[in-house]
Amino acid sequence: MAITKAAKVEAEIEKVKGKISEFQIRLRELEQKKTEIENTEIVGVVRGMNISIEELAVMLQTVRSGGAVSAPTSGHHGQKSAPAPAPDAEEDNEE
């Protein structure tokens, strides 16, 4: 029995739906990876500021309320942490 035009179109629809599903999964993976990289960058910036957690909390609260923030002049009060690890260059080439 010959395949009808409608059946061919239906088969193509199913094929496209499968690809869409795969792309949606890949999109979620990439969005998660982007968030992780951004978080790593944020941690690196914050650690580079050499301020205590308490000072950071005050600074962020000031920014949130619309106030101006100046650089801390009292020196380093908190414990210095190791810099955040850089994302692997190999991961950037995934596709």
Secondary structure in CASP SS format (residue, H / E / C, confidence):
PFRMAT SS
TARGET T0000
AUTHOR 0000-0000-0000
METHOD secondary structure of the structure
MODEL  1
M C 1.00
A C 1.00
I C 1.00
T C 1.00
K H 1.00
A H 1.00
A H 1.00
K H 1.00
V H 1.00
E H 1.00
A H 1.00
E H 1.00
I H 1.00
E H 1.00
K H 1.00
V H 1.00
K H 1.00
G H 1.00
K H 1.00
I H 1.00
S H 1.00
E H 1.00
F H 1.00
Q H 1.00
I H 1.00
R H 1.00
L H 1.00
R H 1.00
E H 1.00
L H 1.00
E H 1.00
Q H 1.00
K H 1.00
K H 1.00
T H 1.00
E H 1.00
I H 1.00
E H 1.00
N H 1.00
T H 1.00
E H 1.00
I H 1.00
V H 1.00
G H 1.00
V H 1.00
V H 1.00
R H 1.00
G H 1.00
M C 1.00
N C 1.00
I C 1.00
S C 1.00
I H 1.00
E H 1.00
E H 1.00
L H 1.00
A H 1.00
V H 1.00
M H 1.00
L H 1.00
Q H 1.00
T H 1.00
V H 1.00
R H 1.00
S C 1.00
G C 1.00
G C 1.00
A C 1.00
V C 1.00
S C 1.00
A C 1.00
P C 1.00
T C 1.00
S C 1.00
G C 1.00
H C 1.00
H C 1.00
G C 1.00
Q C 1.00
K C 1.00
S C 1.00
A C 1.00
P C 1.00
A C 1.00
P C 1.00
A C 1.00
P C 1.00
D C 1.00
A H 1.00
E H 1.00
E H 1.00
D H 1.00
N H 1.00
E C 1.00
E C 1.00
END
